[in-house]
């Protein structure tokens, strides 16, 4: 039996400021290389006509237009920081295009609590309005199935806080973190594609540096590793030469196709 495939698109590969960064005139921010133009960190998973977005950041509308997204069937949130959530209002356009159907959104309980609180106009008890998104929030408690795909939430350290990574088949999306527990590392074995936080070459208190991300990848033995959430200190062409084989910098619009095994049921 031929394996089913999912497509992953890097909607955004940049850090919280985006690149170019406002008010900056460094070489990277003035670069004309499209690889150095990085919108806020986000990804799209397409599978059998269904589409799952990971994070709706500040640039989500621009990303959706560029990628030609016509529908959204679900959203996975990594955490509630502005650069990963504040495009949430643009989801209402997809409610309209689907005839008013609500979109399920998922995240750790702490993330969903913050989203509910920060966007009370969406989730409050006021009279429903067609001018707000219709979303159904779900608190993650373990592995689950979404759009026919097995989703494994992964608890990550993000400075003094936390974020949630996701493993789907042989693909894992692990951003906004500077620590991964041994129990989570054990769930990241045998990956074909690892997309991981690699902010810059120098250290940072809440994000993996490039070298730290490479060390995680080497320990996991991921076949292909893509560094995302990149800041303006990284110049794509120049710094690609510094990466080991099998590791690369993400760029906006980058796409990957991965097969799923014929039996890809959840492993609890």
Long-range contacts (C-beta under 8 A, 24 or more apart in sequence): 1-262, 3-259, 3-260, 3-261, 3-262, 4-47, 4-48, 4-259, 4-260, 4-262, 4-264, 5-47, 5-257, 5-258, 5-259, 5-260, 6-45, 6-46, 6-47, 6-149, 6-168, 6-169, 6-171, 6-257, 6-258, 6-260, 7-45, 7-46, 7-47, 7-255, 7-256, 7-257, 7-258, 8-43, 8-44, 8-45, 8-46, 8-171, 8-193, 8-195, 8-255, 8-256, 8-257, 8-258, 9-43, 9-44, 9-46, 9-67, 9-253, 9-254, 9-255, 10-42, 10-43, 10-195, 10-226, 10-228, 10-250, 10-251, 10-252, 10-253, 10-254, 10-255, 11-39, 11-42, 11-43, 11-44, 11-53, 11-60, 11-63, 11-64, 11-66, 11-67, 11-252, 11-253, 12-38, 12-39, 12-40, 12-41, 12-42, 12-57, 12-59, 12-63, 12-252, 13-38, 13-39, 13-41, 13-228, 13-229, 13-230, 13-249, 13-250, 13-251, 13-252, 13-254, 14-38, 14-39, 14-40, 14-41, 14-229, 14-230, 14-231, 14-252, 15-40, 15-41, 15-83, 15-199, 15-207, 15-229, 15-230, 15-231, 16-40, 16-81, 16-82, 16-83, 17-231, 17-232, 18-58, 18-59, 19-230, 19-231, 19-232, 20-232, 21-231, 21-232, 24-232, 26-232, 27-235, 28-232, 28-233, 28-234, 28-235, 29-232, 31-235, 33-236, 33-237, 34-251, 34-252, 35-236, 35-237, 35-249, 35-251, 36-232, 36-235, 36-236, 37-252, 38-230, 38-251, 38-252, 39-63, 39-252, 40-83, 40-84, 41-83, 41-84, 41-175, 41-176, 41-228, 41-229, 42-84, 43-173, 43-195, 44-69, 45-149, 45-168, 45-171, 47-147, 47-148, 47-149, 48-147, 48-148, 50-74, 50-147, 50-148, 52-76, 52-146, 52-147, 52-149, 54-78, 54-166, 54-173, 55-84, 55-85, 56-84, 56-85, 56-86, 56-87, 56-88, 56-90, 56-91, 57-82, 57-83, 57-84, 57-85, 57-86, 57-87, 58-82, 58-83, 58-86, 58-87, 59-87, 60-87, 60-88, 60-90, 61-87, 61-90, 63-252, 64-90, 66-252, 66-253, 67-253, 69-94, 70-97, 71-97, 71-98, 72-103, 73-103, 73-147, 74-103, 74-104, 74-105, 74-106, 74-146, 74-147, 75-103, 75-104, 75-105, 75-106, 75-135, 76-105, 76-106, 76-107, 76-146, 76-151, 76-164, 76-166, 77-105, 77-106, 77-107, 77-111, 77-112, 77-115, 77-164, 78-107, 78-111, 78-163, 78-164, 78-165, 78-166, 78-173, 78-175, 78-176, 79-107, 79-108, 79-111, 79-158, 79-161, 79-162, 79-163, 79-164, 79-176, 80-107, 80-110, 80-111, 80-114, 80-115, 80-118, 81-176, 84-176, 85-115, 85-118, 88-115, 88-119, 88-122, 88-133, 88-135, 89-119, 89-122, 89-132, 89-133, 91-133, 91-135, 92-131, 92-132, 92-133, 92-134, 95-133, 95-134, 96-130, 100-134, 101-134, 102-134, 102-135, 102-136, 103-133, 103-134, 103-135, 103-136, 104-135, 104-136, 104-137, 104-138, 105-135, 105-136, 105-137, 105-138, 106-137, 106-138, 106-140, 106-146, 106-151, 107-137, 107-139, 107-140, 107-164, 108-139, 108-140, 108-153, 108-155, 108-162, 108-164, 109-139, 109-140, 109-141, 110-162, 111-164, 112-137, 112-138, 112-139, 140-164, 142-268, 143-266, 143-267, 143-268, 144-266, 145-266, 149-260, 149-264, 150-264, 150-265, 150-266, 150-267, 152-187, 152-266, 152-267, 154-180, 154-184, 154-187, 154-188, 155-181, 155-184, 156-180, 156-184, 157-181, 158-206, 158-207, 159-205, 159-206, 161-206, 167-191, 169-258, 169-260, 169-261, 169-264, 170-258, 170-260, 171-195, 171-256, 171-258, 172-196, 172-222, 175-228, 175-229, 176-206, 176-207, 176-229, 177-207, 177-208, 178-204, 178-205, 178-206, 178-207, 178-208, 178-212, 180-216, 185-216, 185-219, 185-220, 188-220, 188-222, 189-220, 189-221, 190-221, 191-220, 191-221, 191-222, 191-223, 192-222, 192-223, 192-224, 192-258, 193-222, 193-223, 193-224, 193-225, 193-226, 193-256, 193-258, 194-220, 194-222, 194-224, 194-225, 194-226, 195-225, 195-226, 195-228, 195-250, 196-225, 196-226, 196-227, 196-228, 197-227, 197-228, 197-229, 198-227, 198-228, 198-229, 198-230, 198-249, 199-229, 199-230, 199-231, 200-230, 200-231, 200-233, 200-234, 201-233, 201-234, 201-239, 201-242, 202-233, 210-234, 210-239, 210-242, 210-243, 214-243, 214-244, 214-247, 217-246, 217-247, 218-244, 222-246, 224-248, 224-256, 226-250, 226-254, 226-256
